[in-house]
Amino acid sequence: MDGKLQYITFYNGQKMPIVGLGTWQAKVGEVGKAVDAALAAGYRHIDTAFSYRNEKEIGEVLKKWFDSGKLKREDIFIVTKLPMMGMRQSSVEKYLKKSLADLQLDYVDLYLVHNPVGMQDVDDGTFPPKGKDGNVLLDLNTDHVSIWKGMEAQVDAGRARSIGLSNFTARQIKRVWQSARIKPANLQVEMNAYFQQRELRAFCRALDITVCAWGPLGTPGIYTFVERQGGDVNNLPRYDLLGDEVVKRIAQKHGKTTAHVLLRFLMQLEVVVIPKSSNPARVKENFKVFDFELSAEDMEALEALDKGRKGRLGTGNLLPGIDKHPEFPWYERY
Ligand SMILES: NC(=O)c1ccc[n+]([C@@H]2O[C@H](COP(=O)([O-])OP(=O)(O)OC[C@H]3O[C@@H](n4cnc5c(N)ncnc54)[C@H](OP(=O)(O)O)[C@@H]3O)[C@@H](O)[C@H]2O)c1
């Protein structure tokens, strides 16, 4: 990471901008405006996924920026993810090619396995595939080692510069890492001041795997998602991280927003952050995290907010029936 906290560097030398724009639940018709506002504000990293169903509109904005000459392909870091329906070695190429076609790109900078759970591939990409009972249709034969070979083939073919994992536990990461010819460069997991994942971060550091936090602002949109998927929202704790009194006090002291403090906290732990907003004014505002620094005392106060595993919001409630898969990650300690 350089002095201005702008990048973290992978074991292979590739640099990932430490702040990116998240696009989960950024709707078609809105996501393009958010990406446009992000590029204008100076973001050079966009996080998306096949399952977000918004890659086409993101691709249109990227093309507009490339065509205008204001942006070169090598200036921007694009992350997308292998969906749970593509959790087979033979499906990796198909899904990455679909994402590349929609994004109008020849390669992505980082391709992640979205989740350790595998689902059935009905209808060539319906997400989430669901049975009549409303539960997701699982594929119980998921083998991460064989899928990883499919991921490595994408690097060999030039379709991904680096590859990584998302929502994997230490046990699952270790298994992939041990078998890998091309090591995972990055792990994307839920992480914020209420759910700091200290053990998992230390584990990744030891393997030279960088970490990116999803839900860095406390993922306030998760409740709507769970409700829409028919999950039980009442079993989820109701947190308001952006309204936390300690975070507010630190924000006031620095003349910044609580979102700035939450992002800066993770950045100073060398964690990449990808705050999502579909609101162009917020997108612009959230990026103003390079002009202040949290003191050791601020960091200590924020570290004390950790709720451990109780801080996790991404749970078995996220998609009905997902926790019946043998590789379901979120009952393990880390
Ligand atoms: N790998 C995975 O499985 C996984 C899972 C979840 C997320 N992700 C990635 O991580 C990104 C971030 O996570 P997330 O979207 O769950 O949560 P987040 O970034 O913590 O929070 C986003 C939510 O906060 C609101 N928001 C943004 N800036 C705000 C501000 N300054 N003040 C008040 N509210 C604000 C947004 O609403 P508005 O849009 O209305 O501004 C949105 O509802 C995702 O978008 C996605 O790219 C990955």
The ligand as a Tripos MOL2 file, in Angstrom:
@<TRIPOS>MOLECULE
LIG
   48    52     1     0     0
SMALL
NO_CHARGES

@<TRIPOS>ATOM
      1 N1        -19.1760  -11.0520   -2.4780 N.am      1 LIG1
      2 C1        -20.3720  -10.9860   -1.9780 C.2       1 LIG1
      3 O1        -21.0370  -11.9970   -1.6880 O.2       1 LIG1
      4 C2        -20.9870   -9.6540   -1.7550 C.ar      1 LIG1
      5 C3        -22.1240   -9.5300   -0.9280 C.ar      1 LIG1
      6 C4        -22.6440   -8.2600   -0.7390 C.ar      1 LIG1
      7 C5        -22.0400   -7.1790   -1.3380 C.ar      1 LIG1
      8 N2        -20.9520   -7.3230   -2.1560 N.ar      1 LIG1
      9 C6        -20.2970   -6.1650   -2.8200 C.3       1 LIG1
     10 O2        -19.9650   -5.2000   -1.8210 O.3       1 LIG1
     11 C7        -20.6030   -3.9600   -2.1190 C.3       1 LIG1
     12 C8        -20.9100   -3.2080   -0.8460 C.3       1 LIG1
     13 O3        -21.7070   -3.9550    0.0400 O.3       1 LIG1
     14 P1        -23.2700   -3.6290    0.2970 P.3       1 LIG1
     15 O4        -23.8480   -3.0290   -0.9330 O.co2     1 LIG1
     16 O5        -23.8790   -4.8580    0.8300 O.co2     1 LIG1
     17 O6        -23.2810   -2.6070    1.4990 O.3       1 LIG1
     18 P2        -22.6410   -1.1850    1.8900 P.3       1 LIG1
     19 O7        -21.7590   -0.6720    0.8230 O.co2     1 LIG1
     20 O8        -22.1260   -1.3570    3.2600 O.co2     1 LIG1
     21 O9        -23.9410   -0.2950    1.9930 O.3       1 LIG1
     22 C9        -24.6700    0.0950    0.8620 C.3       1 LIG1
     23 C10       -25.9790    0.7090    1.3320 C.3       1 LIG1
     24 O10       -25.7010    1.9070    2.0600 O.3       1 LIG1
     25 C11       -26.3780    3.0170    1.4810 C.3       1 LIG1
     26 N3        -25.3990    4.1190    1.4930 N.ar      1 LIG1
     27 C12       -24.2890    4.2850    0.7260 C.ar      1 LIG1
     28 N4        -23.6080    5.3870    1.0750 N.ar      1 LIG1
     29 C13       -24.2930    5.9470    2.0930 C.ar      1 LIG1
     30 C14       -24.0910    7.1030    2.8550 C.ar      1 LIG1
     31 N5        -23.0480    7.9010    2.6480 N.pl3     1 LIG1
     32 N6        -24.9930    7.3890    3.8370 N.ar      1 LIG1
     33 C15       -26.0630    6.5740    4.0450 C.ar      1 LIG1
     34 N7        -26.3090    5.4700    3.3360 N.ar      1 LIG1
     35 C16       -25.4300    5.1390    2.3670 C.ar      1 LIG1
     36 C17       -26.7670    2.5960    0.0820 C.3       1 LIG1
     37 O11       -27.9870    3.1530   -0.3010 O.3       1 LIG1
     38 P3        -28.1410    4.0470   -1.6560 P.3       1 LIG1
     39 O12       -27.7980    3.1700   -2.8030 O.co2     1 LIG1
     40 O13       -29.5720    4.4320   -1.6200 O.co2     1 LIG1
     41 O14       -27.2120    5.2140   -1.4970 O.co2     1 LIG1
     42 C18       -26.9240    1.0730    0.2500 C.3       1 LIG1
     43 O15       -28.2360    0.7520    0.7030 O.3       1 LIG1
     44 C19       -21.8320   -4.4240   -2.9050 C.3       1 LIG1
     45 O16       -22.4950   -3.3970   -3.5620 O.3       1 LIG1
     46 C20       -21.2180   -5.4610   -3.8070 C.3       1 LIG1
     47 O17       -20.5220   -4.8580   -4.8790 O.3       1 LIG1
     48 C21       -20.4280   -8.5490   -2.3500 C.ar      1 LIG1
@<TRIPOS>BOND
     1     1     2 1
     2     2     3 2
     3     2     4 1
     4     4     5 ar
     5     4    48 ar
     6     5     6 ar
     7     6     7 ar
     8     7     8 ar
     9     8     9 1
    10     8    48 ar
    11     9    10 1
    12     9    46 1
    13    10    11 1
    14    11    12 1
    15    11    44 1
    16    12    13 1
    17    13    14 1
    18    14    15 2
    19    14    16 1
    20    14    17 1
    21    17    18 1
    22    18    19 2
    23    18    20 1
    24    18    21 1
    25    21    22 1
    26    22    23 1
    27    23    24 1
    28    23    42 1
    29    24    25 1
    30    25    26 1
    31    25    36 1
    32    26    27 ar
    33    26    35 ar
    34    27    28 ar
    35    28    29 ar
    36    29    30 ar
    37    29    35 ar
    38    30    31 1
    39    30    32 ar
    40    32    33 ar
    41    33    34 ar
    42    34    35 ar
    43    36    37 1
    44    36    42 1
    45    37    38 1
    46    38    39 2
    47    38    40 1
    48    38    41 1
    49    42    43 1
    50    44    45 1
    51    44    46 1
    52    46    47 1
@<TRIPOS>SUBSTRUCTURE
     1 LIG1         1 GROUP 0 **** ****
